[in-house]
């Protein structure tokens, strides 16, 4: 089982969710999983776009009608 850390970024506006995620990934060991919670609609576009340019893997993105989103990310080395 992969260890998971939850990063609660709800209430933060662009660009803070992406900046906080970058900081967290920098500190996260390879093989760990990050669960990221956001309410900023821009994050649903920005985070997957950012991850495509990294070695980190977006496992899933779940959105809710209220605009919140949950990203599951596997950190890589």
ROROSE-981123 format. One record per residue (C-alpha): residue number from 0; residue in three letters; x, y, z. Coordinates in Angstrom, 2 decimals. Each point is the difference from the previous one (the first is absolute). Last residue first. Example, Ala and Ser with C-alpha at 12.3 -4.5 7.8 and 13.67 -1.06 7.14 Angstrom:
# ROROSE-981123
ATOM   resi   resn        c1        c2        c3
ATOM      1    SER     13.67     -1.06      7.14
ATOM      0    ALA     -1.37     -3.44      0.66
This chain:
# ROROSE-981123
ATOM   resi   resn        c1        c2        c3
ATOM     76    UNK     11.85     10.52     -7.95
ATOM     75    UNK     -3.73     -0.49     -0.44
ATOM     74    UNK     -2.95      1.23      2.03
ATOM     73    UNK     -3.31     -1.71     -0.72
ATOM     72    UNK     -2.79      2.56     -0.23
ATOM     71    UNK     -3.67     -0.27      0.97
ATOM     70    UNK     -1.84      3.23     -0.77
ATOM     69    UNK     -3.24      0.90      1.75
ATOM     68    UNK     -2.11      2.84     -1.34
ATOM     67    UNK     -2.48      2.54      1.31
ATOM     66    UNK     -2.26      1.86     -2.39
ATOM     65    UNK     -3.29     -0.58      1.85
ATOM     64    UNK     -1.00     -2.59     -2.63
ATOM     63    UNK      2.91     -2.16      1.16
ATOM     62    UNK      3.18     -0.92     -1.85
ATOM     61    UNK      2.11     -3.13      0.20
ATOM     60    UNK      3.47     -0.08     -1.52
ATOM     59    UNK      1.93     -3.26     -0.02
ATOM     58    UNK      3.46     -1.55     -0.11
ATOM     57    UNK      1.90      3.11     -1.09
ATOM     56    UNK      3.58     -1.28     -0.21
ATOM     55    UNK      3.12      1.96      0.95
ATOM     54    UNK      2.93     -0.04     -2.45
ATOM     53    UNK     -0.70      3.60     -0.94
ATOM     52    UNK     -1.28      1.92     -3.04
ATOM     51    UNK     -3.38     -1.76     -0.07
ATOM     50    UNK     -0.31      0.84      3.71
ATOM     49    UNK     -0.18      3.74     -0.73
ATOM     48    UNK     -2.85     -0.41     -2.48
ATOM     47    UNK     -1.87     -2.28      2.44
ATOM     46    UNK      0.40      2.64      2.76
ATOM     45    UNK     -0.91      3.04     -2.10
ATOM     44    UNK     -3.33     -1.10     -1.49
ATOM     43    UNK     -1.83     -1.26      3.08
ATOM     42    UNK      1.98      2.56      2.01
ATOM     41    UNK     -1.74      2.81     -1.88
ATOM     40    UNK     -3.31     -0.97      1.63
ATOM     39    UNK      1.35      0.84      3.46
ATOM     38    UNK     -1.68     -2.21      2.60
ATOM     37    UNK      2.91     -2.36      0.59
ATOM     36    UNK      0.82     -3.27      1.78
ATOM     35    UNK      3.29     -1.75     -0.80
ATOM     34    UNK      0.61     -3.64      0.90
ATOM     33    UNK      3.72     -0.67     -0.26
ATOM     32    UNK      1.37     -3.51     -0.37
ATOM     31    UNK      3.46     -1.11      1.02
ATOM     30    UNK      2.22     -2.09     -2.26
ATOM     29    UNK      2.68      2.64     -0.36
ATOM     28    UNK      0.39      2.11      3.13
ATOM     27    UNK     -1.94      3.24      0.30
ATOM     26    UNK      1.80      3.27      0.81
ATOM     25    UNK      0.14      1.34     -3.60
ATOM     24    UNK     -3.51     -1.32     -0.54
ATOM     23    UNK     -1.26      2.11      2.90
ATOM     22    UNK      1.60      3.18     -1.32
ATOM     21    UNK     -1.43     -0.58     -3.49
ATOM     20    UNK     -3.44     -0.68      1.51
ATOM     19    UNK      0.15      3.26      1.98
ATOM     18    UNK      0.85      1.92     -3.19
ATOM     17    UNK     -2.82     -1.68     -1.93
ATOM     16    UNK     -2.58      0.71      2.69
ATOM     15    UNK      1.30      3.59      0.43
ATOM     14    UNK     -0.34      1.16     -3.63
ATOM     13    UNK     -2.99      0.27      0.08
ATOM     12    UNK     -2.20      0.30      3.08
ATOM     11    UNK      0.21     -1.91      3.26
ATOM     10    UNK     -3.27     -0.97      1.69
ATOM      9    UNK      0.68     -3.72     -0.13
ATOM      8    UNK      3.71     -0.82     -0.13
ATOM      7    UNK     -0.14     -3.04      2.29
ATOM      6    UNK      3.07     -2.15     -0.74
ATOM      5    UNK     -0.68     -3.55      1.11
ATOM      4    UNK      2.96     -2.35      0.34
ATOM      3    UNK     -0.15     -3.59     -1.18
ATOM      2    UNK      2.24     -3.02      0.55
ATOM      1    UNK     -0.34     -2.51     -2.83
ATOM      0    UNK     -1.22     -3.50      0.86
